[in-house]
């Protein structure tokens, strides 16, 4: 009996199935052999049967066939349009942005706004942990001033304000 091998590649498993099928073993026998070498959780007997069927049908390729991916609806023009809407609205929520761009899902809008355009939520809490709103406001002002000093004024174009009541 061979020693158990961990994490074999899919194509390796399929090659073993093809080899054992060529030796005229049944799918059940092939599954038993695979489990003996690779462990009981390697592949279901149904998957082994499916690959035996593929090989009987003439398939020789053991690799996954390439699949066409669903095309992304996020284009450069769409990103530009979303950015223009954000700059126009400035004080917005994803829901409000979704109303202006009804053909785009809220999830895609959120991912575009945060991922592609790098906008971040900026909320102004009225109190910090110590109940002193002035310290919190001063801290944020210092943080913005510091970022402006080190990174230039470009980061100011990425600040978006919002009203907590609008959610």
Buried (B, 14 or more C-beta within 10 A) or exposed (E): EEEEEEEBEEEEBBBBBBEBBEEEBEBEBBBBBBBEBBEEEBBEBEBBBEBBEBBEEEEEEBEEEEEEEEEEEBEEEBBEBBBEBBEEEEEBBBEEBBEBBEEBEEEBBEEBBEEBBEBEEEEEEEEBEEEEEEEBBEEBEEEBEEBEEEEEEEEEEEEBEBEEEEE
